Amino acid sequence: MAVCSLLSAVLFIAVASKAQIIPYPDIRKKVSDVEWESFRLLNEVRRTGYTCPNGAKYEPNSRRLLFDCRLWRASYLHSEDMAKQGYFSHTSKDGRSPWDRARAQSGGVSIANGENIAINSVQALGAIEAWKRSDGHCRNMMNPSFTSMGVGSYQRHWTQMLGRQNANQVDTSCYPDAPAPPTPGPTATPIPSPTPNPADGFSNVAEFKAYCQRLGDDQTACQACGGKYVKKKQTCKLAKNAKKVKCKKVKNDDVCSKLGCGSKNGKCNGKPTNIQ
């Protein structure tokens, strides 16, 4: 069962924390695939419209939320902090509020207006669905006055922050790398060929590892790809070659499918067929 919490909407404007703003250490530079998927899913819900549990109806909103990397960093670090220190709250153990954490990533500028937190599955859809089922979280996500957001996940802990930045104000430095453009073929007698679909599978172990690394850097993400997580070093050991990839150790349905594994009793099983 998902566990969620909501900071009262009244506090979004009326309360300013006096806690000291503490700079965060360096973290990974790019958003993970599951975090970017959460961003995509929220925009899809807003695009189609939704009625929250207590009846608040939100019409389809054609204005897409913008992803702000400052809100992402504040969100990711709070999720990591909750997981490592064993608590679940909008207020950090050192007394910082969501607004303090966001200002620490923006040079002291107030950029956050709402926050949702959840303990859920490693999948982005799980957290989004949990928030949709909670009226306060749902109204936060659907609020048309919010124009920007950031979301961070660490070991099943999720933090989502929402703000009111425009396209000229958001930080885009953490966005996923754009795929490299295809190499042009010969212009004289081009030979048509089907465009490969990345969702069909991995062509080699390097692609498999790259995909797994983008899921995150925690134990849950490591296990999603059937890896061995070394707690002391906080590193994930993935299979070195295709023969050592064990389907039965994979905990993520998408990875299982991309590997070409089978299923037994609802769990990933068999041998990978989509990797060389």
NORCORHU-V995629 format. One record per residue. OMEGA is omega as a letter, one per 30 degrees, with the letter a starting at -180 (* if undefined). Layout:
<<OMEGA> <OMEGA>>
//
This chain:
<<l> <l> <a> <l> <a> <l> <a> <a> <l> <a> <a> <a> <a> <a> <l> <a> <l> <a> <l> <l> <a> <l> <l> <l> <l> <l> <l> <a> <a> <l> <l> <l> <a> <l> <l> <l> <l> <l> <l> <a> <l> <l> <l> <l> <l> <a> <a> <a> <a> <l> <a> <a> <a> <l> <l> <a> <l> <l> <l> <a> <a> <a> <a> <l> <l> <l> <a> <a> <l> <l> <l> <a> <l> <a> <a> <a> <l> <l> <l> <a> <l> <a> <a> <a> <l> <l> <a> <a> <l> <l> <l> <a> <l> <l> <a> <l> <l> <a> <l> <a> <l> <l> <l> <l> <a> <l> <l> <l> <l> <a> <a> <l> <l> <l> <l> <l> <a> <l> <a> <l> <l> <a> <l> <a> <a> <l> <l> <a> <l> <l> <l> <a> <l> <a> <a> <l> <a> <a> <l> <a> <a> <a> <a> <l> <l> <a> <a> <l> <l> <a> <a> <a> <l> <l> <l> <l> <a> <l> <l> <l> <a> <a> <a> <a> <l> <a> <a> <a> <a> <l> <a> <a> <a> <a> <l> <l> <l> <l> <l> <l> <a> <l> <a> <l> <l> <a> <a> <a> <a> <l> <a> <l> <a> <l> <a> <l> <a> <a> <a> <l> <l> <l> <l> <a> <l> <l> <l> <a> <a> <l> <a> <a> <l> <l> <a> <a> <a> <a> <a> <l> <l> <a> <l> <a> <l> <a> <l> <a> <l> <a> <a> <a> <a> <l> <a> <l> <l> <l> <a> <l> <a> <a> <a> <l> <a> <a> <a> <l> <a> <a> <a> <a> <l> <l> <l> <a> <a> <l> <a> <l> <l> <a> <l> <a> <l> <a> <l> <a> <l> <l> <l> <a> <a> <a> <a> <*>>
//
